[in-house]
Amino acid sequence: MTKDDLYPYLTECAAEAARVARGVTAAQLDDPTHCTDWDVRALVNHWVLYTSHGLEHRALRKQLPEELTARDFTAHPDWAEAYAAQLDRAVAAWADPAAWEGEVDLGMAKMPAAELAAMIIKETAVHGWDVATATGQEFRVSPGAARLVLDVVVQHGDLYRQYDGFADPVPVPDDAPVFDRALASSGRDPRLIG
């Protein structure tokens, strides 16, 4: 996969994530989610950290500062607008062709930049769906983005399960929509309604 293959989906999923974030109300932040042990606030903080700050830092080949990993982004009433602005900065950082070259040092391992970008697109979409479902919304992706997310989930599923990032796959019909199959492969039940 190259920048030309992935960048449109990165842009698409970031825009959809910003839209969903703007639909989360302050009253919903303490609500439960289908993600074990995470309320909406914890889920949103994880989503914001890795899909916007993490995305930009990876493009720039910088490690995430400890201050960011401990921050409660939702403590600020305009967190959704701040997230949208940070997503814009992250997407802009990946617009540079140099961001797609070589490997990204993750601290404990290195990964080809394009492969890492694909994984962050998956994170943006899957956790976007998590947030949307927990707050009565829908996370929408194009057929191409859905196919990419499914491919990443299948390729890296065992790794995510090793670190409790995915549960066991949920059975769905073979003819289920592609994004539903991606969600199910990641251990999420796509029949949950937002």
C-alpha positions as CSV (number, residue, x, y, z in Angstrom):
1,M,0.0,0.0,0.0
2,T,1.2,3.5,-0.8
3,K,0.2,7.1,0.0
4,D,-2.0,7.1,-3.1
5,D,-3.8,4.0,-1.8
6,L,-4.2,5.1,1.8
7,Y,-4.3,8.9,2.1
8,P,-7.9,9.2,0.8
9,Y,-9.1,6.8,3.4
10,L,-7.1,8.5,6.1
11,T,-8.7,11.8,5.1
12,E,-12.2,10.2,4.9
13,C,-12.0,8.5,8.3
14,A,-10.6,11.5,10.0
15,A,-13.4,13.7,8.8
16,E,-16.0,11.1,9.9
17,A,-14.3,10.8,13.3
18,A,-14.5,14.6,13.7
19,R,-18.2,14.5,12.8
20,V,-19.0,11.7,15.3
21,A,-17.0,13.5,18.1
22,R,-19.1,16.6,17.6
23,G,-22.2,14.5,18.2
24,V,-21.0,13.3,21.7
25,T,-22.7,15.3,24.5
26,A,-21.1,16.1,27.8
27,A,-23.9,14.0,29.5
28,Q,-22.8,10.9,27.6
29,L,-19.2,10.9,28.7
30,D,-19.9,8.8,31.8
31,D,-22.1,6.3,29.9
32,P,-21.0,2.7,29.6
33,T,-19.8,1.3,26.3
34,H,-19.6,-2.2,24.8
35,C,-15.8,-2.0,25.4
36,T,-15.1,-3.8,28.6
37,D,-14.3,-1.5,31.5
38,W,-14.4,1.7,29.4
39,D,-17.0,4.4,29.7
40,V,-17.4,6.9,26.8
41,R,-14.8,9.2,28.4
42,A,-12.1,6.6,28.5
43,L,-12.9,5.4,25.0
44,V,-12.9,9.0,23.6
45,N,-9.5,9.7,25.4
46,H,-8.0,6.6,23.8
47,W,-9.4,7.5,20.4
48,V,-8.3,11.1,20.5
49,L,-4.8,10.2,21.7
50,Y,-3.9,7.6,19.1
51,T,-5.9,8.7,16.1
52,S,-5.0,12.4,16.1
53,H,-1.9,13.1,18.3
54,G,-0.5,9.6,17.7
55,L,-1.2,10.0,14.0
56,E,0.7,13.3,13.7
57,H,3.6,12.2,15.9
58,R,4.1,9.0,13.8
59,A,4.2,11.1,10.6
60,L,6.8,13.4,12.2
61,R,8.7,10.4,13.7
62,K,8.3,11.7,17.2
63,Q,7.3,9.7,20.3
64,L,4.1,10.7,22.2
65,P,5.0,12.7,25.2
66,E,4.0,11.3,28.6
67,E,1.9,14.4,29.2
68,L,-0.4,13.5,26.3
69,T,-0.8,9.9,27.3
70,A,-2.1,10.9,30.7
71,R,-4.3,13.8,29.5
72,D,-8.1,13.8,29.9
73,F,-9.0,15.4,26.6
74,T,-12.7,15.5,27.5
75,A,-12.0,17.7,30.5
76,H,-12.1,20.7,28.1
77,P,-15.7,21.5,27.0
78,D,-14.5,22.1,23.4
79,W,-12.7,18.8,23.2
80,A,-14.4,17.7,20.0
81,E,-13.4,20.9,18.2
82,A,-9.8,20.5,19.5
83,Y,-9.9,16.9,18.3
84,A,-11.1,18.0,14.8
85,A,-8.3,20.6,14.6
86,Q,-5.7,18.0,15.7
87,L,-7.0,15.5,13.1
88,D,-6.5,18.2,10.5
89,R,-2.9,18.7,11.6
90,A,-2.3,15.0,11.6
91,V,-3.8,14.5,8.1
92,A,-1.7,17.5,6.9
93,A,1.5,15.9,8.3
94,W,0.7,12.7,6.3
95,A,0.2,14.8,3.1
96,D,4.0,15.0,3.0
97,P,5.3,12.2,0.8
98,A,8.3,11.8,3.1
99,A,5.9,10.6,5.9
100,W,5.2,7.5,3.9
101,E,8.9,6.6,3.4
102,G,10.9,4.1,5.5
103,E,9.9,2.9,9.0
104,V,8.4,4.4,12.1
105,D,10.0,3.7,15.4
106,L,7.3,2.8,17.9
107,G,9.6,2.5,20.8
108,M,9.4,-1.3,21.1
109,A,9.5,-2.1,17.4
110,K,9.7,-0.5,14.0
111,M,7.0,-0.7,11.3
112,P,6.8,0.4,7.7
113,A,5.1,3.8,7.6
114,A,2.4,2.8,5.2
115,E,1.5,-0.3,7.3
116,L,1.3,1.9,10.4
117,A,-0.8,4.4,8.6
118,A,-3.2,1.7,7.6
119,M,-3.4,0.5,11.2
120,I,-4.2,4.0,12.4
121,I,-6.9,4.3,9.8
122,K,-8.4,1.1,11.2
123,E,-8.2,2.5,14.8
124,T,-9.9,5.7,13.6
125,A,-12.8,3.8,12.0
126,V,-13.2,1.0,14.6
127,H,-13.0,3.2,17.6
128,G,-15.1,5.8,15.8
129,W,-17.7,3.1,15.4
130,D,-17.3,2.3,19.1
131,V,-17.9,5.9,20.1
132,A,-20.7,6.3,17.6
133,T,-22.5,3.2,18.8
134,A,-22.2,4.2,22.5
135,T,-23.6,7.6,21.8
136,G,-26.5,6.8,19.5
137,Q,-24.7,7.7,16.2
138,E,-23.5,5.9,13.1
139,F,-19.9,5.8,11.8
140,R,-20.1,5.8,8.0
141,V,-17.3,4.6,5.7
142,S,-17.0,4.2,2.0
143,P,-16.7,0.7,0.5
144,G,-13.0,1.2,-0.1
145,A,-12.3,2.3,3.5
146,A,-14.4,-0.6,4.8
147,R,-12.3,-3.0,2.7
148,L,-9.0,-1.5,4.0
149,V,-10.3,-1.8,7.6
150,L,-11.2,-5.4,7.0
151,D,-7.8,-6.2,5.5
152,V,-6.0,-4.6,8.5
153,V,-8.2,-6.4,11.0
154,V,-7.6,-9.8,9.3
155,Q,-3.9,-9.2,8.9
156,H,-3.2,-8.0,12.5
157,G,-6.0,-9.6,14.4
158,D,-3.9,-12.0,16.3
159,L,-1.5,-9.2,17.4
160,Y,-4.4,-7.1,18.7
161,R,-5.9,-10.1,20.5
162,Q,-2.5,-10.8,22.2
163,Y,-2.8,-7.3,23.8
164,D,-6.6,-7.5,24.5
165,G,-7.3,-5.0,21.7
166,F,-9.7,-7.4,20.0
167,A,-12.1,-10.0,21.4
168,D,-12.8,-13.2,19.7
169,P,-14.5,-12.8,16.3
170,V,-18.3,-12.5,16.2
171,P,-20.1,-14.6,13.7
172,V,-21.8,-12.8,10.8
173,P,-23.2,-14.0,7.5
174,D,-20.7,-14.3,4.6
175,D,-22.7,-11.7,2.7
176,A,-22.7,-9.2,5.5
177,P,-21.5,-5.7,4.6
178,V,-17.7,-5.3,4.5
179,F,-17.5,-2.9,7.4
180,D,-19.8,-5.3,9.5
181,R,-17.4,-8.1,8.7
182,A,-14.4,-5.9,9.8
183,L,-16.1,-5.1,13.0
184,A,-17.1,-8.7,13.6
185,S,-13.5,-9.9,12.9
186,S,-12.3,-7.4,15.6
187,G,-14.7,-8.9,18.1
188,R,-17.4,-6.3,17.9
189,D,-21.0,-7.1,17.2
190,P,-22.1,-5.0,14.2
191,R,-25.7,-5.5,15.1
192,L,-25.4,-3.1,18.0
193,I,-27.4,0.0,17.2
194,G,-26.1,3.4,18.1
